[in-house]
Amino acid sequence: MKKALAFLLLTAMILALAACGASGTPASTAPSAAPASQAPASQAPASEAPAAPNDGKLVPPDGFPSGPVTIIVPQSAGGGTDTGVRLLMKYAQEYIPQPIVVENLPGGSTIVGITEAMGKPTDGLTVIQFATATILATGVGHQFDCTKDFDYISLQVADPRVLCFNPNDSRYSTADEFLQYVKDHPGEITIGVTGLNNASHISCEVFKKESGLNMETVNFDGQATMKPVFLGGELDAVWQSVGETKPMLAEGQCACVCVLSEERFEDDLPGVPTGKEIGIDLVSCSNRGYAYKAGVDKAIVDYMAAVFKAVSEDPAYIEEMKNLGLPNSYMGPEEYTKLCLSEVDSYAVVLKDLGLVQ
């Protein structure tokens, strides 16, 4: 089965640069049962107070930070993206001599949060959680130009997509039975995605097209709203990441058809085949990292990237990421910028192919 050319180019770049499907065990993945802050509120500190100095390991630029550093997450609290951000910031707090505040501003396929961040000064105190979703949303709506409106800091996670279904549905009990049911009942099965015209949504539409599986897509604001509907039996299938799937699979809350990676993730999704193994020749990842509004001092960008790199090499952080099923895919400013720009070009073709832009 042939891939859509543009999507192939995109995912190939993701794999080459982010090692998304790097063998059965992701480059680094791990535990941390909860976000850095337990508070369910949309705005909460990543830690209660500034940590002790980091013994001079990393020295911030003069005058930075002049106040609390806010991480704007344009996704709902409680999902895989939010959990990863809070975990990283818990460790980053050891290096940054001001409080780090995580603020969730979901809506508009990340555009609500991005718009808020773009209205802030370029003093380095407002960091944007940046993802493929923003590239797609701007590609459709043209609110921002991802080739010049952002200074990219680093990649944190390149997380493959997983197709899951309810194991307690009386219509099927195995992945093979589920696939056969979808083929025999085109359009009957509903599949949930987080967002509209974003990375989750578009990658699912590409998957449906390339696999020939006719399912009705249902869009949700985030994982926190989609999961209860799925667990309640009102949604037949979900399209989500390895990090989001791992705990559900462990609790028997879902069954997996395949993971859209080059290699299996046996430590996180035991026994789950890749798409290629079941005849679906497609690779798809969710890339999540950090950026600034363009114009921030390069010394600040480099310092924040160095902080995130130091965290990515911390054994405790690596272990927590592993237990969460989040691939630890650090990439610095130069490489991450290239990855984002490659996504801009590749998704422009995909969006046109799907009729979402002229």
N, C-alpha and C positions, 0 to 999 in steps of 0.2 A: 504494500500500500504506500503510495507516494505522499510525502509531506507537502504542505503548502510551502513553496520555496522561501518566502519571506520568514515564515516561522522557523524553518530549518536554520536559516542563517542566524536568527536571533538566538535560538537555543544552543546552537553550536558555539556562538560567542560566549554565552553564559557558562557553558561547560568548560570551554578553554580557559576562561579567565577566573571563574569562581569555583571550579571543581565541584560543581553541583552534585554530580552522581559519582563521586570518587569512591568506588568500591563499596562493598556491603556495609561497611561502617563509615559514616561521614567523617570528614577530616577532623571535626570535633563536635561533639554533641553532649548534653548533660542534664542534671536534675533540678534544683531550685523549685520546689513545689509551688512557690507563690511569687507574685511580683514583689519588687523591692518594697513597695508599700502595700499593706493589706487593705487600705481604705478603698472602698468601691467608688468613691467620688471621681469625677472626671479630671480633677486637678489634685495632685498629691505629691509631696516631696519624695524623691528617690531615696533619701535617707534623712534622718531627723536633724542632723547638723553636720557642718563641715568636718571631714575626717582630719586626722593628724597629718602634718606635713609628710610628704612622701620621701623624706630623707634626701632631697635634692636629685632624685632620679630623673624627674622632668621639671624643668623650670618654666613657668608660664611667661609670656611676653610681658614687658613692663606695663603695669596698670591693668592687666587682665587677670581674672575677671573683676570688674568693678562692682559687681553685685551678683545676685543669684543667676544661675544659668538655667534657662527654661528650654525644655525639649518639647516641641509641639508635635504631638502624634495625631495625624489626621484620620485616625481609626478609633473605633469604640474601645473602651476599657475592657480588659478581661480576655481578649483574643490573643492569638499567637504573636501578632506584631507587637501589641502592647506588653505582653509578658517578656518578650525578648528585649525590648527597650528598657524596661525597668530592671531587668537582670544586669544588663550592661552598665546602666547608670549607678547601680548599687556598688559596683567595683570601681567605676570611674570616679566616684566620690572620693576615693582614697588619694587621688591626684589633684583634684580641683578644690582650691581653698575657699569655695563659696558653696552654699547649698545648691543642689540640682533639683529642679522641679519638673515633673512630668505632667503635661497638660494634654488631655484628650479633647480634640475638636473634630469629631467625625462629621461626615456629610458631603454630598456632592462629589462622591468618588475621590475624596481627599482634598477637593478644591476649597472647602470651607476652612480647613486648617492651614492650607498653604497660603490662602489669601490673607489670613490673619498674620502669619509669619512674615509675609512680604511687606506688610505695613510697619514692621518694626525697624529700629535703627540698625545700621551695619556695624554694631559694636561687638559682635560675637556672642552676645548674651542670649540670643534666640537661635536655637538649633532646630532644623527641620528633620523629622523622620521622613526620609525620602524613599519611595518605592516605585516599581514599575507602574503601579496604579496611577501615579501622577503623570508619568510620561504618556500613558494612554488617555487620561482625562484631558490633558492639555492638547493632545493630538486631535481629539474630537472637538473640544470647545475653543481651543486656541487662546485660553486665558493667559498663558505664560509660554515663553519660548525656552524650552529646556536646554537649548544649545548655548544660551547666553545669560539667562536670568538667575542661574544658580552657580555657587562654588561648591563642588562636591568634596566631601570630607573623606568618607570611607564606607565600604560595604561591610555589613555585619553578617547577613544570612542570605544564602541562595538555597531556597527550600523547594524541593520537587512537589508537584501536584499528585494527589491520590484520589481515585474514584472509590467511594464507599457506599454501602447500602445497609438497610436495617436487617440484621440477622434474624429478627423475630417475625418477619413478614411471612404469612402463610403461603404466599404465592411462589416463594423460592427460598432455598436455604443455603445454596452454595453460589460461588461467583459464576460458575458455568450456567447454573439455572437462572440466575439474574440476567446474564447477558442474553440468554435464549428468550427470556420473557420480554426483554426490551425489543428484541428483533421481531417477536411474534405479535407484539402489541405496540406498534409505533405511535408515539405521542402520548401514551398513557402514563408512563413513569415520569415523575417530577424530580428534578435535580436542583439543589440549592447552591447558590454562589453568593459570595460576599461582595456586594457592590454592583454598579451598573456601568458598563462600558469601561471597566477597569481591567487589571491584569487577570483577576480571577474569572470575571465574566468572559472576556475575550478568549482567554486560553481554553475555557470550557466550550465555547462555540467552535473554536478550531478543532478541539478534540471530537466533538459531535460530528463535525463535517468529515474529518479524516477517518473516523471509526465507522461512520454510517449508523451510529446509534441515535435514533430519533427520540429525544426526551424533551420534556417541557421545562425550560429554565425558569427558576423562581429566584428573584433578586432580594437580598437582605442587606441591611445596613452594616452588619458585621457578624463575626462568629458568635458573639454573645446573644444575638437575636435569632440566628439560624439554628444553633444547636438545640435549644429547647423544642423547637418545632419538629426537628428531626427525631429527637428522642421521644416526642409525644406521638409519633407515628403519622403525623400529618404531612410529612415530606418523605419521599421514597429513597432518595439518594442525595449525597453531598459531594461537592468538589472542593477539596481543601488541601492543606499542606501536610507534610510529614509531621511537623511539630504539633499541629492540631489533631492529627489522627492518632498518634502514639498513645496518649492517655485514654482515648475513647476505645481503642482496640484492646488495651490492657484490661479495661473494665467490662468488656463484652458489649459495649454500646454500639459498635459498628462492625461490619465485615468489609474487607477490602477486595476490590477487583484487580487493581494494579497500581503501581507507582510509576509516574512518568519520568524515569531517570535512566541513565545508561546502565546502572548496576542496581542490584537489590540493596535494601536497607535492612539486612537481617537482624541487626541489634535492636532496631526500632519497630520494624514491621515484619516479624518472623513469618516466613513462608509466603509473603506477598510477592508475586512476580512483577517484572517490569512490563510496560506496555508492549515492548517488542516481543517479549516471550509469548504474548497472547495474540500477536498479529497486528498490533497497533504501533506502527513505526513513528513514534512521536516522543519528544522530550520537552518537558515544560517545567520551569522553575519560577518561584516568586523571589525576586531580588529585593532586599531591604537594607537600606543604609542610612546615611546622614548627609545633610547639605546645609549650606548657608544661603541666604539671599546674596546675590552677587555684590561684591564691593567690600567684603570683610577683609581685613588685613591678612595677607598670606601667612604671616607669622602665627596668627591665631588659628587659621585653618590647619597649618602644619602641627601646631601644638595639640589641638584636639584630635587630629589623626594619630599622633604619637601616643596620646592617652588611650585611645581606643585600641591601638595596636598592643600596647602593654597589657591591657585587660585581656585581649584575645589570646595572649600567651600565658596567662595566669592559670596554673593547674586547677585551682578551685573553680574558676569561671568555666574552664573547659569541661570539667566534670558536671557542673550544673547545666550547661548547654546540652551535654550528652544525655542527661536524664530527661530533659525536656524534648529531646528529639529535634533540636534546632542545629542544623549544620553550621559550624563555626567557620565562616568563609571570609575572613578579613581581607580587605583589599585597600590599599592606600589611595591618596588623592588622584595620582596620575592614572593608575589602572582603573579606578572606579569611574573617573571621568570618561575614559574611553568606552567602558562598558555602557554607561548611560547614553552616550552619544550613539553607540551602535544600536541600542534599543530604540532611540528616537527614529533612526533611519529605517530599521526593520519593521517597527510597528506602523510606520506611515504606510508601508505597502500592505500590511495585514489589514489595517482599518479600511483601506480603499477596496481591497478584495472582498471584505465583508459588507461593503456598501454603507459604512458608517461615515465616510467622508467622500467628497467628490474627487 
